[in-house]
Amino acid sequence: MQAAAVTMEKIAAATSTVAEKMTSLAHRSEEIGKVVSVIQEISEQNQSAGLGTPPSKRPAPGSMAADLPSSPVRCAAWPSAPRAPRGDCRHHPQHSG
């Protein structure tokens, strides 16, 4: 009988902990919802502004292209180091000629 009481106390404590965590997650979910709303508003503003794209070049609303950025993302080229000729490797003596 006493073992059952101890088990019930453990279950009650675990249930309380789970309830606290669920409340915390609910608050965090609300905060995330606010952030998502701000991002959506910014996205809508950018789409309505066209990001400098002339109307004739804008994709039709509802098309897959309408969800893409108006201008392509540009990436810088990867830096490259000049390669040492074979047999002239200063970093690995076994490769030096």
Buried (B, 14 or more C-beta within 10 A) or exposed (E): EEEEEEEEEEEEEEEEEEEEEEEEEEEEEEEEEEEEEEEEEEEEEEBEEEEEBEEEEBEEEEEEEEEEEBEEEEEEEEEEEEEEEEEEBEEEEEEEE
